């Protein structure tokens, strides 16, 4: 996908929860799903002084997520990811046809 819509939020808001920041810094979190578009491929951001690069951005159906996707989000399983997401977003229901922007990223070698 090369034609992206306008961003809905700034890249600095892509990964903000302290546990997820720690997971990204440890290299175990390499994806962030968001309802909106926060970054484009090749953009960079910093977490605690460590530079990251967005390597890919795609749309994905929530129903297409697997345990491997949840692990890339920093969670041990899809079941735990769903449980935590629903607890974080009061009133949200899991809709398999719902779409999310998948922001893939990596630590930039220093």
Buried (B, 14 or more C-beta within 10 A) or exposed (E): EEEEEEBEEEBEEBBEEEEBBBBBBEEBBBBBBBEEBBBEBEBEBEBEEEEBBBEEBEEBEBEEBEBEBBBBBBBEEBEBBBEBBEEEEEEEEEEEEEEBBBBBBEBEEE
